[in-house]
Amino acid sequence: MPEYAESDGETTIPNLFPMKLLDSCLNKVQEMVHQTGKRVEIRAEKQAAITSVSDETYPEYVYKHSPVSSHTWPSWFSDTNKESSVVHSTSTEVFIDAAKTCREFLSTFLAGPVLDSLSEAARQVANPKNPGHLFSFSVFCGDRLGRLIVHLHADLITSRNKSWANFLTSPTGTNLTLSCLSQCNGLNSIYLQHIATNEMLHIISNTCIRLTILDISHSSKVTDIGLVHLCGVLSGSNRCLEPAPIGCKYLRELFFNPQNQPVSEQIMPQVISCLLRHLPMLQVVDLTNLHPGIDQYYRGNTKDFNTRHSRMKPLNLVHYTGSDRLAEVIQICPKLRTFKLFVTESLPDLGSTLQTLGHTLDQITLVYAPHHDTLTGFQEFLQACGRRITRLDVECSTDAIIKTEDLISIASNCPQLETLSFSNFHVITEVDPRISPCPVPTVPAKFPFLRTVRFANVIIEQHGKEIFRYLVGGAPDLESIFVAFKSAGYFFSDFLLDDILAVNNLAHLQEFILKDGALTLISALRLISSRPKLRTVGRLLHWDVEPSELTTFIQILRKAKSLNLLQDITIV
């Protein structure tokens, strides 16, 4: 019976300490809505069954009582198409009326942030197979809701979340989502990853006119016309079938990357240009083909380029996604501060271009294609503009080799660095025993402002201790450490932690997550007891830990908490 056992094939440790009063109240409200939803859905299913039976028996009655026995009936009367008349419980009057009543009641007595928390809590346990969850989803979508997260790409890691995603992409789930979105006229942010459609964007453009953040990444059913809906009424447009939507004039951030579509069917540059022209407050447009859209906005199809350039209004974009053609649009985007750059042979020249901006580079993300086996041009790029970089993210394949020189280049050229992240941290050290037995400097790198480090899929065959001591030992302000090994990292043990703490006491540490390392619970207790700001520790089940030790560990923490000797700690 370990209390840290969980279904869905995962094992996690629950919250060790009693909930706060606010959390208890939120759970009580959520449970009340869920129990009400169970009763409502039972009644709605009965009404749906009666409606479906009536619709199915009508064609049979007409056929049996027809005076013309040889009459040829339409194909939709055939047995193979009878399923189309089945009514889902979420479309019945019982479900709709009950959801409306509960929604109005909650909107009257609860503030917007509370509804945001309830909606997110309901999403964490959403399962269309369990009674009450569809009702809860519908009820929490009201006019006072400020943030709505319907689905995220990261949710697809469990069978329950996959089932929820499959329901949302079904016709019934799409209709329910459309109905919920039509009630949310106060939304500031929406996350519809994987499930967004053109119809949803049309509803959003008419309902959520104060929207500032929209994330529709991984959605394959969104096309050009869906994004055009966001622009509202266009000058010179002629819509005969339906009126133009109002549009989202306050939209600041649009995320649609990746688009999950073939290159030939991705968003056209003319549509991106339309977004930039009619949504003047846009600061982030995360599209793979953003550069052609900026180029279309900047130059257009006119032959008189000089005249067009003189009357063009500079964009408010602060984020750029593209490659080595940044210099072509830098003049029309003077406020750029964050960049996602797809690496080419011109990466060093691109560093020189960024150096000319004259302001801090808040974030640089370098994306290396799978065919790169090394970080090509990385050192030259940092030499050119590294002193202006605040956050550096490197996305590469597991086959890409990171050399010791690359790490030394980061330490030498990026003194202002606050965040360092590698999606695949595969380091191979080249040792020349005639010069030095270890290629990694013995003195830790100086990162006076570094607060977050994230190393995923770590593969280090030699000198692993020296590498981590070099990167972490000289960062006294570190607040978050995330290390996940591709396979077991036996060198990341209690002894390595002792070596790091000997040169850096990690006094500001708030989050420490290690996956597939060799730390023991002795190190966990040491960190928790001596770092008062520490709030999150994980993933203990992937450390060198036995189940019996974990039970004792939990008892120690609860005893210390009962004596007010311990801060609130979340073990994940």
N, C-alpha and C positions, 0 to 999 in steps of 0.2 A: 503493500500500500504506500509507496513513497508519495508524499504530498506534492512532489514536484513532477509527478507523471501527468501527462496530458494526452488527449486523443489527437486524431489527425496525423499520427505518425511522428509528432514532435514532442520533446520533453523540455519544459521550461519550469522555472521556479516562480511560484506566485508571489504576490506582494506580501512581504514578511510582517508588515506592521498594520495596525488598525487604520481604517480609512478616516479621512477628515470628514467633518460634518457635511461639507458641500458635496463630497463624493457620495456619501450615504444618501443624501437627499436626491441627487441625480439618479442613483441606482433605483431608488424607490419610485421616482416618476417613470423611469424607463420600464420598470417591472409592471406598474399599473397600466401603462399603454400596451405593453405586450400581452397581458392577461385580457384586456379589453379586446385586443386584436384577435385573440383566439376565438372568443365568442362571436365576434362580428364575422370572421371568415367562415365559421361553421354555418351561420345563417346565410351568408352570401353564396356559399357553395350550394345550399339547398335551392335558393332562388335561381342560380345559374343552371342547375340541373333541370328545373321545371321549364325554364325558358328554352333550353336546348332541346328538350323533348318536344315541346310545342312546335319549334321550327322544323324538327325532323319529321314529325307526323303529318305536317300539312301537305308536302308533295305527295306522300303515299295516299292520303285521303283524296286528293285531286285525281291521282292516277286511277284509283279503284272506282271512282264515281264518274269517270269520264265516259261520255256516250260514244266516243270514237276510240275503239280499242286498238286501231292500227296507227294511232297518232304517234309521231316521233317526238319524244320529249327532249329538251335541251340537256347537254352533257352535265350541267350542274345539278340535275335531278338524280344522277346515277349514284349508286351506293359508294363508289370510290371517292366521292366528293362530299359526303355527309359531314366529315369532320370540320368543314369550313363553317358550319352553323353552330359549333360548340361555343358557348359563352363562358369566358373565364370569370371567376368570382370577383376579380378586381374591377370588372366592368359593370357590375350590378348596381342598382340603386341603393341597396342596403349598404354595400361597402363604401360607395361614394358619399352618401349622406352621413354615415357614421364618422368617416375620416374627416369630413368637413366640420362636423360638430367638435370633435376633439382638437382639430387644428386651430379653430377659432378660440377654444377655451385656453389652450396653451399660449397662444399669441397674446391673449389678454393679460395673463398673470405672470408670464416668464419673459425675461429680458433676452435680447438677441444672442449675447455670448453664451447664455445658458442653453438656448436652443441649438447653438452650434455644437456645444459639448454633447448634448443628447443625440444629435444626428450622427456625430462621429462615433459615439459609443454604440449606437445601433448598427452602424456599418461594420464595426469590428466583429460582430457576431451574426451578421446577415446570412440567412440561409433560406432560400425559397421553399425548401422541403419542410421546414418547421413552421407550424401555424403561428401567426401573429407577427412575423417579421415583415411581410409585405405591408401590413397595416401600419406598423411602426414607421417604415420607410415613407409611406404616404403622409402620415400625420406630421412628422417632423419637418416636412417641406412646406413652410408657411411664409407669410409676408414679412416676418421679422427675422428670418434666417439670413445670416450674413455670409456664411461659408458653407458650401455644399460639396462634399467629396463623395461622388457616386461610385467611382472605381479608380484604382491606381494600378499601374503595371506591376509594382512590387507585391500586389495582393495575390498574384497567380502562383504562389508557392505552396498552397494547401488545397486539398480537394474541395473543402467547403467554399473557398473563395473562387475556385474555378467553376463550381456549380452556380454561384451567384453571378459570375460573369456570363455564363451561358444563358442564364435566365434573362439578364439585361439585354442581350443581343437577340433574343427571340422576339417575335411579333408582340407577344403579350407583355414582355418586359419593356420593349420600346414604347408601347402605348402607355404603360404605367409611368415610365420616366417622363414622357411628354406631358402627361397630366400633372405630374409633380412639379415640373419646371414652370408650368403655366401659373403656379401658385406663388412662386418665389420672386416677387417683384422688388425685393430689397437686397438681393445678393450682391456681394462685392467680389467673390471669387468662386469659380466652379472648376471642378476637376472631373473630366469625363474621358479618361484614358481608355482606349480600346473600344469604347461603345458609342462615341459621338456619331451623329448622322446629320445630313443637311436639314432634315426636319427639326432636329433638336436645336440647331443653330438659328433656324427661323423663329422658333419659340423664344429662345434666349434674346434675340434681337428685338423682339416685340415686348418682352416682359422685363428683362433684367437690364434696364437702360442705365443703371448706375454701376454696371459691372466694370471692374478694373483688372481682374486676372482671369484668364481662360486657358485651360490646359486640355487639349484634345489629342495629345500625342498617341501614336500607335493606332489611330482610328482610320480604318481603310474605307469607310463609307462616307467620308467627307471629301467633297470635290470643290472645284472652283466656285460654284454657285453658293455653296454653304458659307464660304468666307465672304463672298460679296454681300450676303445678308447682313453681316456685321457692320457694313458701311452705311446702312440705312438708305434713304432716298438719294439716288444719284442724279445729277443734272443731266438732262437729255434722255433719261430712261423712259421707256414706254411699257408699262405693265398693264396688260389688258385683262389677264385672268385673275390676278390677285393684287391687292395694294402692297406697296413696298413696306418692309418693316421699319420700325423707328430707328434701329441701329444702336450700337454701343459706343457712343461718342466719348466716353470717359475711359475706354479700355487702354491700359498701360502695358500689360504683359500678355503676349499670345505665344503659347507653346504648341507646336505641331511638328515635333521631330522625335523619332522618325515618323514618316507619313504612311508606312506600310503599303506603298503602292509602287508599281514599276516606274522607272525613270521617265518613261514617255507619258505617264499619267499624273505626274506630280504637278503641284500648283504652278500655273503659268506666271511668268514675270509680270504680265499686264495686271493680273489679279493682285499680286503683292504690291505693285505700284499703286493700285486703287486703294488698298488698305493704308498705305503710307500717306496718301493724299487726303483721304476722308476721315482718318482717325489721327488727328494731329498730336494727341497725347501719348501715342505709342512710344515706349522706351525699349521694350524687349520684343523682338519678333524672332522666335527660335524656329527657323525653317532652314532646311539643308540648302535650298536654292535661293537664299536671301539675296546674295550678291546680284544675280540677274534682275531681281525686282528693284533693288536700289538703282542699278544701272538704267533700268527702264524709266524709273521716276526722274533720274538725273538728266538723262539724255533724250529719252523718248524716241519717237520715230521722225521727229522733225529734222530737216536738213540744216536749218539755221540754228546751230548749236550755241553760238555765242549769245544770241538773243534769248534763247531759252534759259541758259545758265544764269543770265543776269537777273531774271525774275523768279528763279527757283528759291523757295523757302528752305533753309537748312532743317534737317530732321532732328528730332529730339532723341534719337536712338542712343542708348548707352551700351547695347549689346550687339555684337557682330558675329555672325556665323559664316565662314567662308575660307578662302585659301590665300594664295600669294597675290591676289589682285586687290588687296585692301587699299593700296595706294591710289587706285582709280576712283574710290568713293570717299576717301578720307576727308575731302573738302566739303562734301555735303553732309557729313556726319561728324561735326566737331566735338560732340559730347561723348564719344565712345570711350568706355572704360573697361568693359568686360568683353573677352574675345574667345571664341571657339574656332580654332584654326586647324584645318586639315593639312597635314605636313606635306610639302613638296620639296624639290631641290632648292627652291628659293627661300627656304626658311631663314637663313642668315640675313638676306636682304629685307625680309619682312621685319626682323628685329630692328634693323636700322630705321625702317618706316615708323615703327611704334615709338622709337626713341625721340622722334621729332614731334610727338604729340604735346609734350611739355607738361603733362600731368600724370598723376599716379594711375597705374594699370591695376584696377581692383581685382581682376581675375583673368588668368591666361589658361586656357585649356588646349593642349596640343594633342591632336588625334592622329596617331600613326596607323596607316593601313596595315592589314595582316601580312603583306609581303615584306615589311620592314623587319630585318633581323637585328638591327641596332637603332639607337636613337640618332638618326642622321641629322646633322646640323644643330643638334641640341646645345652643345657647348658654345658654338659661335652665336647662336640666338641669345643665350643668356649673357654673353659678353656684351652684346649690343644694347639690350634693354632690361637686363635682369635687375638693375638697381631700382627700377620703378615698379616692379611686380610685388603685389601684396599677397596674392593667392596663385599657386601654381598647381595645375592638375595635368597629369600625363595619362592618356588613354592609349594603351598599346596591347598587342597580343602576348600570349604567354611565351611565344618564341622570340620575342624581342629581348635582346640582351642589354642589361644596364651595366655599364662599366663603372669602375671606381672613379675614373676621371669625371664621369657625369655627376656623381654625387659631390665630388670636390668642387666642381664648377658651380653647383647650386649654392654651396656654402660660401664660395668666394665672390659670387656675383649677385646674390640676392639677400642683402642685409636687411631689407624691409619685410621679408617674408613672414606672413602670419599663418598661412595654411599650406601644407604640402601633401599631395595625394598622388598615388599611383594605382591604376586599376589592375596592373599585373607587375609585381615587383620581383623580377627574375634577375638576380645579380650574379655575375661571374667575375671573380677577381683574377687578374693576371699577376703572378708572383715571379719576381726575379730574385732568387736567393742570394745572388752576388751583391745586390744592392740593399735589400731589406727582406726579412722573413715575412713581413706582413705589408701588403700594399695599402692598407687603410691607415691614415694618420692616427697616431696615438692620442693626440690632443683633440678633444671634441670640437665639432664645428660650432661657431658662434652664431646662434639664432636668437638674438635678444627679444624679438617680438613674436616668435613662433608660438602659436596657441593650439594648433590642431595638426596632427599627423595621421594619415590614413594609408596603410599599405595592405592591399588585397592580393590574394593568390601569391603569397610570398614563396619564392624558391631560392634558397641560398645554400650552396653545397659546402663552401669554405668561408671561414672568417665571419660567420654570422654574428657572433658576439661583438666583434670589433666594429662591424657596420652599424649595428643599432646603438652601441655606445657612442659612436661618432656622430650619429644623427640626432640622438635624443639627449646626450649628456650635456650639451651646451645650450639648452632651451629652458631657462628657468621659469618662464611663464606658461608652460604647457598646461592646457586645460583638458584636452581630449586626445587619447591615444587609441587607435584602432589597428590591430594587426591580425590578419587572417592568413594562415599558411595553406598552401595548396595540398601539401601532405604534412605529416607530423613534423613540427619544428622542435626537435629535442634540445637544441642549444638554447632556446628561450626558456630557461629554467630559473629557479630561485637564485642561483649564483649570478646569472646575468642581471637580474633585478637588483641584487646587492651592488654589483659594479656600477649600475646606472645611478642608484641612490647615493653612492659614494661621491659622485661628482655633480649630481643634480637631485635635490631633495623633493622635487615635484610638489612644492607646497601649494600650488594653485590647481592641482589636478581635480577635475570634476567627473571625468568619464574615463574608464579603463576597460577596454574590451579586447580580449585575446581569444582566438579560435585555433584549436589544434596545437597549442603550445604545451610546454612541460612544467608550467607553474603548479604549485600545490596550494592547498588552502591556507598554509602558513603565510604565504605571500599575500593572499587575499585579506587575511586578518590584519596583517601588518599595514597594508595600504589603508584599510578602512579605519583602523584605530588611530593612525597617525596623520591622516589627511582629512581635516574637518570639512573641507569643501567637496569631498568626493561624494557623488550622488548615484552613480551607476557603475556596476561591475559586471562583466560578462566575458565570455560564455563559459561559466564554470563547469558545465557538463562536458566541455571539450578540453578540459585541463587534465592534469594527472591526478584524478580524483576518484575515490571509491564511493559508492552510494552510502555506505555506513558513515563515512567521513562527512558527507554532505548533510546528513541528518543531524549530526553533532554540531556542525557549523551553523546550521539554522537555529538550533537551540541556543547556541552562544550569542548570536546576534539578537535574538528576541529577549534573552535575559539582560543583555547590556542595554537594550532599548527600554526595558521596563524600569531600569535604574537610572534612566536619563543620562547614560554614558555614551550614547551613540546617536548620530544624526540619521535622518531618514535615508535609507539605502534601497535602491532597486537592483535586484539581482536578476539578470536576464541570461 
